[in-house]
Amino acid sequence: MHIAIDDTYGPEMGAGSSFVTSNRRTHVAVVFLDEEVQNIRKQTAECLAEIDKETGVKAKEFHFVDIYNRKPPWDKIKDQVNLRIFEFFASIYRRYQWPIFIQTIDDRTLGDHDIGGLVGKIEGLDLSDRADLSLLLLLLKLKNKFKEALVPITLFLDEGREKPGTAFGLEIFHDWPVSFNGCYSSSAAEPLLQIADFIAFCINRSTHLALKRSRSDVDAWFLNLVGEMRINCDDLKLHKLPRNFSIDDFDGLHMQDRAIKGL
């Protein structure tokens, strides 16, 4: 089993939501079967080569915040072509339905579980830092989910904290019953992280759009695209809302979910 982990970029302002706050930090994990990995790597490289051939964009990787906003080198593509890239990756996800795991931490998360004053470090992760705690709890969630599977794990964490190749996860998975290999990696060097980047962007952008007072046609298109992906994740629920749904409507769904969970 291969796992790729990325964060969901910087937080967007809560914009009046009672449940989505500006201090939240989120990490996303995508789980792949071992036998899928080489094909994903090969196909990703071939897609980049085809884009270079058709558009002249010489990109080292698919970095979706740059693609969406047509930032270099993606500024060379025509308007709307960037959106077609999103449609392409969404169609890939709909086909393979890789399991997704999400962990968000903010003040409400800690308060809901009566957690406060966390100190110390595990695997270099500062328990008092929301981003670090989000990553740690995601790793523990993965460990608990697959503890009965008895499968080897190869884990990639997007670089930023450490240089590519630096080992990671050995303390957390020290008692893993079969082999574990984890390290930081460059997304340009590891296409699995580009898939994680796509999912992380989709989740973050969808949340941001749900909090907008007024949405454009492209905004509505993006929300529908992500909804139609049917992301395979126990942490996400699919709901149908009118195009002009409000923040109150959005918060209402959170209230329902919290009631179900006894929060």
C-alpha positions, 0 to 999 in steps of 0.5 A, a space after each residue: 500500500 502506498 500513501 501520499 499526504 499533502 496539506 490543503 494550502 493556506 486557510 481561507 477566512 471563515 466568512 461568517 460560518 460558525 463551523 469553518 474557521 480561519 485558523 483551521 489546518 487540514 491534511 489529506 491522505 490518498 491511499 493507492 494499491 501497490 500495483 497501481 503505482 508504476 502506471 500512475 507514475 508513467 501516465 502522469 509523465 506522459 500527460 505532462 509530455 502531451 501538454 507540452 506538445 499541445 500547448 507549449 507548457 513545460 511543467 515539471 508537475 501538476 500543481 493545481 493551485 497554479 493550474 486553476 489560477 493560470 500561474 506560470 508555467 500554466 499562464 501559456 494555456 488558453 482560458 478554460 483549458 485549465 478547467 479541462 485539466 481539472 475535468 480530466 483528473 476528476 474523471 480519473 478519480 471517478 474511475 479509480 475511487 482511491 480512498 481518501 482520509 482527511 484531518 482538520 484541526 481548529 479551536 472547535 475540534 479541540 473544544 469538542 473533545 475537551 483537549 487543551 494545553 497539548 505540549 511536546 513533540 512526536 516525530 518532530 511534530 509540535 503538538 501545540 501547532 494546529 498544522 502539526 497536530 492535524 498531520 499527526 492525527 491523520 497518521 494515527 487515523 491511518 494507522 488505526 484504519 489499516 492495523 488489521 490489514 497487515 500490509 506493507 506501507 510506503 508513505 510520501 509526505 510533501 516536502 516543506 518541513 524537511 528535504 526530500 528523502 528525509 525519513 518520516 513516520 518511523 516513530 509513529 509506525 514503530 510497531 507496524 507488524 510488517 514493513 514501513 517506509 516513509 519519507 518526505 518527497 518532492 511532488 515533482 519527483 513523486 506523481 502520487 503527491 500530485 494526486 494528493 495535491 489535486 484532492 487537497 485543492 478540490 476540498 479546500 476550494 469547495 469549502 471556500 466556494 461554499 462560503 462565498 456570498 455570490 458564486 460565478 458560473 465557474 464556481 458552480 461548475 467547480 462545486 458540481 465537478 467535485 460533487 460528481 467525483 463522489 470522493 471515497 471518504 468517510 469524512 465527507 458527506 454528499 449533499 444537494 443544495 440549490 445553486 444560491 445556497 447560503 452560509 446558513 444552509 452550509 452551517 445547517 449541514 454541519 449542525 446535522 453532522 454534529 448532531 449525528 456524531 453527538 457533538 
